[in-house]
Amino acid sequence: MTTRPPDTEDTHRPAALDGSSALVLIVDDVPDNLAVLHDALDEAGYTVLVAIDGASALQRAAQARPDIILLDALMPGMDGFEVARRLKAEASTAAIPIVFMTGLTETEHVVAAFAAGGTDYVTKPIRAREVLARIAAHLHAARQQRQARNALDAFGHATLVVRLPDGRLVWQTALARQLLETHFASDGRQAPAALLDWMAGETRRLGAVEGVLAAPPSLVLEARERRLRFTLHEATGDGQWLLVLREADDVPVLEGLMLAFRLTQREAEVLFWVVKGKTNRDIGEILGSSPATVKKHLEHIYEKLGVETRNAAAAVALGKVAQLGR
């Protein structure tokens, strides 16, 4: 592909969003385009990776997990549309915003860019100032989404969005991905078949009215000798539905510990795993927290249980767990 290099007349460039050194991957087969964009982004405080073809773009994205990708639409071999589709098909790269760079402004190409998973597009010749402004805006939106996912996980709400009728996993928190992988060997792309069958019936019964459901229905699926509860919470539009996941076997115990000792949900989860003999490091890995955070939760737990040691806390909690049938 031949194209003019980006305009260089815009020399006043904004700093990287929030002063951070976000990682940007530029994919373009024209060296002049790469050079000018690299210099502009570097000057603005971004860390930059480059790729000159689709295959290397996929490899770098999978290895480095950039915060955003600037992707040339038309390249020899694998074009940008196919690169975007493959990135969106992988759970590890699906959430990365993609801004297409194209000299083609016809409606069919714009539609193709968004259909392939693009977040936005800019037309060539590229204006560095415009690109930087768009990057800042999309990084901000992506960070807000990531913070929302992390906040849900932090409170034990493994959450995902499933699109019907094809069962595509549109959005998922890290905890939801972990549960699906553990229980169903999920690849992070498709919802389990049994879940889809149930959702099809429930959504037909409920209708596609957007908003939170007054009485969210639940389904418990058994896999690998464990039980996972899916609760259907709301329709988010375009055939997409929000679900919250929990390991069903643990729910009564956690609720019992919370009520008995006036614990927060996270404190109950920490105490639950203490009873099972897990170390702070083990608990941190299970709950997605650091050992130091687990230790801080334990300090609060000791105070609420009126004990001073881990063994004493486990003994007190074990009595309650026994009452709950564990």
C-alpha distance (Angstrom), angle and dihedral (degrees) to the residues before:
residue distance angle dihedral
M1 . . .
T2 3.79 . .
T3 3.76 124.3 .
R4 3.74 140.7 151.6
P5 3.78 117.0 -88.9
P6 3.84 118.0 -107.1
D7 3.79 118.7 -79.0
T8 3.77 112.0 -98.5
E9 3.78 99.1 -166.7
D10 3.84 93.8 98.9
T11 3.78 101.9 82.1
H12 3.81 100.6 156.9
R13 3.82 103.4 86.9
P14 3.81 128.3 -179.9
A15 3.78 120.3 -121.9
A16 3.78 119.7 -103.2
L17 3.79 113.5 -79.7
D18 3.81 113.6 -77.8
G19 3.81 89.1 -6.9
S20 3.81 90.6 -76.9
S21 3.77 126.3 138.0
A22 3.79 99.1 -121.6
L23 3.79 116.5 -170.9
V24 3.82 115.1 -117.3
L25 3.81 124.2 -170.7
I26 3.83 114.8 -155.2
V27 3.80 116.6 -162.1
D28 3.82 116.8 -168.6
D29 3.80 134.5 131.2
V30 3.83 93.3 -145.1
P31 3.85 111.3 87.0
D32 3.83 93.5 -155.1
N33 3.81 90.7 56.6
L34 3.79 91.4 49.4
A35 3.80 92.9 48.4
V36 3.80 96.6 50.7
L37 3.80 94.7 44.0
H38 3.81 91.4 44.9
D39 3.82 91.3 53.4
A40 3.81 93.5 46.8
L41 3.79 93.6 48.6
D42 3.78 93.4 43.5
E43 3.80 91.0 51.6
A44 3.82 89.6 50.5
G45 3.80 90.9 56.5
Y46 3.79 101.7 -100.2
T47 3.79 126.4 134.4
V48 3.81 108.1 -125.0
L49 3.80 135.0 -153.1
V50 3.80 123.1 -178.6
A51 3.79 136.2 -156.1
I52 3.80 128.1 -176.3
D53 3.82 99.7 -160.0
G54 3.78 142.2 25.0
A55 3.79 97.8 -99.8
S56 3.81 94.6 53.1
A57 3.81 89.9 43.9
L58 3.80 91.0 57.7
Q59 3.79 91.3 46.7
R60 3.81 94.8 49.4
A61 3.81 92.8 44.8
A62 3.80 92.0 51.9
Q63 3.81 93.2 47.3
A64 3.81 101.9 39.4
R65 3.84 102.4 28.5
P66 3.83 94.9 -146.0
D67 3.79 120.1 -150.2
I68 3.82 91.7 -126.6
I69 3.82 137.8 1.2
L70 3.82 128.2 -141.2
L71 3.79 103.1 -156.5
D72 3.81 129.2 -169.3
A73 3.79 108.3 -135.3
L74 3.82 98.5 -149.1
M75 3.80 118.8 45.9
P76 3.80 132.5 146.0
G77 3.78 114.0 -91.2
M78 3.79 109.9 -0.7
D79 3.80 106.9 27.4
G80 3.79 125.8 -147.4
F81 3.80 93.6 -100.0
E82 3.82 91.2 60.1
V83 3.81 91.5 44.3
A84 3.81 89.8 53.9
R85 3.80 92.7 48.2
R86 3.79 91.1 52.2
L87 3.80 93.0 47.0
K88 3.79 91.4 50.8
A89 3.81 90.9 48.0
E90 3.82 91.7 61.1
A91 3.80 118.1 77.0
S92 3.81 92.0 -145.0
T93 3.83 93.8 57.7
A94 3.81 103.4 23.9
A95 3.81 94.9 98.2
I96 3.83 95.8 52.4
P97 3.83 110.5 110.7
I98 3.81 113.5 -121.9
V99 3.81 122.0 -154.3
F100 3.80 111.9 -167.5
M101 3.81 120.7 -142.4
T102 3.77 112.6 -153.6
G103 3.77 142.8 154.8
L104 3.79 89.0 -152.0
T105 3.79 115.4 92.7
E106 3.79 99.4 168.8
T107 3.80 112.9 127.3
E108 3.82 93.6 -114.9
H109 3.80 92.1 58.4
V110 3.79 93.7 45.8
V111 3.80 89.4 49.8
A112 3.81 90.2 47.4
A113 3.81 90.6 53.2
F114 3.79 93.3 54.1
A115 3.81 92.9 40.1
A116 3.81 89.1 55.8
G117 3.80 90.6 55.5
G118 3.78 102.5 -90.0
T119 3.79 118.4 157.8
D120 3.81 95.2 -158.9
Y121 3.80 142.4 -21.9
V122 3.80 138.6 -138.1
T123 3.78 125.6 -159.4
K124 3.78 127.8 -127.0
P125 2.95 135.8 -80.3
I126 3.82 82.7 61.1
R127 3.79 118.5 -135.5
A128 3.78 108.6 -150.6
R129 3.81 95.3 -149.1
E130 3.81 91.8 54.0
V131 3.80 91.6 48.0
L132 3.80 91.9 50.6
A133 3.80 91.8 50.1
R134 3.79 92.1 50.6
I135 3.80 92.0 46.6
A136 3.80 91.1 52.5
A137 3.80 92.0 50.1
H138 3.81 95.0 48.0
L139 3.80 93.5 44.0
H140 3.78 88.9 53.7
A141 3.82 92.1 51.2
A142 3.81 92.0 45.3
R143 3.79 91.9 50.7
Q144 3.78 91.4 50.6
Q145 3.80 90.1 52.4
R146 3.80 91.6 47.2
Q147 3.81 91.1 49.3
A148 3.80 89.7 50.3
R149 3.81 91.2 52.0
N150 3.80 91.5 47.1
A151 3.80 91.7 48.2
L152 3.79 91.1 52.6
D153 3.79 90.9 50.1
A154 3.80 91.6 46.7
F155 3.80 89.6 59.6
G156 3.79 92.6 45.6
H157 3.81 95.5 -104.4
A158 3.79 105.3 136.9
T159 3.79 100.6 -165.3
L160 3.79 136.7 -174.7
V161 3.79 139.9 170.2
V162 3.81 118.1 -137.0
R163 3.79 123.6 -164.5
L164 3.79 118.4 -143.0
P165 2.94 140.5 -110.4
D166 3.82 95.4 12.0
G167 3.82 95.9 45.6
R168 3.77 95.3 -129.7
L169 3.83 115.5 167.2
V170 3.80 99.4 -128.6
W171 3.81 98.2 175.8
Q172 3.78 134.7 2.2
T173 3.78 139.7 167.9
A174 3.78 120.6 -121.0
L175 3.81 90.8 -108.0
A176 3.81 92.0 52.0
R177 3.81 90.2 50.0
Q178 3.80 90.0 50.5
L179 3.82 93.1 49.8
L180 3.80 93.1 48.2
E181 3.78 91.4 48.0
T182 3.81 92.6 47.7
H183 3.80 96.5 45.9
F184 3.79 103.0 31.8
A185 3.83 106.3 16.6
S186 3.82 85.8 -117.4
D187 3.80 119.5 -172.4
G188 3.81 90.4 -148.6
R189 3.80 93.2 -110.0
Q190 3.81 108.2 81.8
A191 3.79 133.8 38.0
P192 3.84 116.6 -122.1
A193 3.81 113.0 -85.0
A194 3.82 93.4 -122.1
L195 3.80 90.2 54.0
L196 3.80 91.6 50.4
D197 3.81 92.3 51.2
W198 3.80 90.3 52.0
M199 3.81 93.4 44.6
A200 3.80 91.6 50.8
G201 3.79 91.0 57.3
E202 3.81 95.3 41.9
T203 3.80 95.4 47.5
R204 3.79 91.4 49.1
R205 3.79 88.3 52.6
L206 3.79 94.0 45.2
G207 3.78 98.4 38.5
A208 3.80 124.1 -138.5
V209 3.80 96.3 -76.9
E210 3.79 108.3 146.6
G211 3.79 119.6 -124.4
V212 3.78 141.8 63.1
L213 3.81 114.9 -44.5
A214 3.80 115.7 -118.8
A215 3.83 92.6 -141.2
P216 3.81 108.2 21.6
P217 3.83 111.4 -150.6
S218 3.81 119.5 -133.9
L219 3.78 136.5 -152.1
V220 3.81 126.0 -161.9
L221 3.80 115.9 -153.9
E222 3.78 124.2 -171.4
A223 3.80 119.6 -143.5
R224 3.79 132.5 156.2
E225 3.82 90.7 1.1
R226 3.81 92.0 -58.8
R227 3.78 132.0 101.9
L228 3.81 123.3 -131.9
R229 3.81 121.7 -167.5
F230 3.83 119.4 -148.8
T231 3.82 116.5 -164.5
L232 3.79 117.9 -166.1
H233 3.80 107.4 -140.8
E234 3.79 112.8 168.2
A235 3.77 149.2 -17.2
T236 3.79 111.4 -113.2
G237 3.82 98.1 -171.9
D238 3.81 135.6 -95.3
G239 3.79 91.4 59.8
Q240 3.80 92.7 -58.3
W241 3.82 122.6 137.7
L242 3.80 131.0 -168.2
L243 3.81 119.2 -134.2
V244 3.81 133.1 -178.8
L245 3.81 120.1 -148.4
R246 3.79 131.0 -152.3
E247 3.77 134.5 166.8
A248 3.77 97.7 -107.6
D249 3.81 96.8 -150.9
D250 3.80 91.7 61.7
V251 3.80 99.4 47.2
P252 3.84 99.9 83.6
V253 3.80 91.9 45.9
L254 3.79 94.1 48.9
E255 3.78 92.3 47.2
G256 3.81 90.2 48.3
L257 3.80 92.5 51.6
M258 3.80 91.4 48.0
L259 3.79 92.6 52.1
A260 3.81 96.8 40.8
F261 3.80 96.9 49.7
R262 3.82 102.8 20.8
L263 3.78 91.4 -115.9
T264 3.76 127.9 162.7
Q265 3.78 115.6 -115.0
R266 3.80 91.9 -102.8
E267 3.82 92.0 48.2
A268 3.81 89.5 51.0
E269 3.80 90.2 51.6
V270 3.81 91.6 50.6
L271 3.81 91.8 48.7
F272 3.81 90.9 46.7
W273 3.80 90.8 58.2
V274 3.81 92.4 42.8
V275 3.80 87.6 58.7
K276 3.80 88.0 52.4
G277 3.82 89.5 55.5
K278 3.79 98.9 -108.2
T279 3.81 121.1 154.1
N280 3.80 123.3 -126.9
R281 3.78 89.2 -101.5
D282 3.81 91.6 50.9
I283 3.79 91.7 48.5
G284 3.78 91.4 48.0
E285 3.80 91.0 54.1
I286 3.80 92.0 47.5
L287 3.81 94.6 48.2
G288 3.80 98.2 34.4
S289 3.82 93.6 -114.6
S290 3.79 135.1 119.2
P291 3.84 120.9 -101.9
A292 3.81 87.6 -114.8
T293 3.82 90.8 57.3
V294 3.80 90.5 48.7
K295 3.81 89.5 51.0
K296 3.81 90.2 52.6
H297 3.83 90.6 51.2
L298 3.82 89.1 50.4
E299 3.79 91.0 54.8
H300 3.80 89.5 56.7
I301 3.80 90.6 45.4
Y302 3.82 92.7 52.6
E303 3.79 90.0 51.9
K304 3.82 93.5 49.9
L305 3.81 93.4 45.6
G306 3.81 92.7 44.5
V307 3.81 93.9 -124.1
E308 3.79 135.2 119.3
T309 3.81 105.7 -151.6
R310 3.77 140.3 52.9
N311 3.80 92.5 -119.6
A312 3.79 91.8 51.9
A313 3.80 91.5 50.0
A314 3.80 90.6 49.2
A315 3.81 91.2 49.7
V316 3.80 93.1 51.0
A317 3.78 92.7 45.9
L318 3.79 92.7 44.6
G319 3.78 90.2 63.0
K320 3.79 90.4 54.0
V321 3.83 92.2 45.4
A322 3.79 89.5 52.0
Q323 3.79 90.0 53.9
L324 3.78 88.8 53.5
G325 3.77 91.1 56.6
R326 3.78 99.7 -101.1
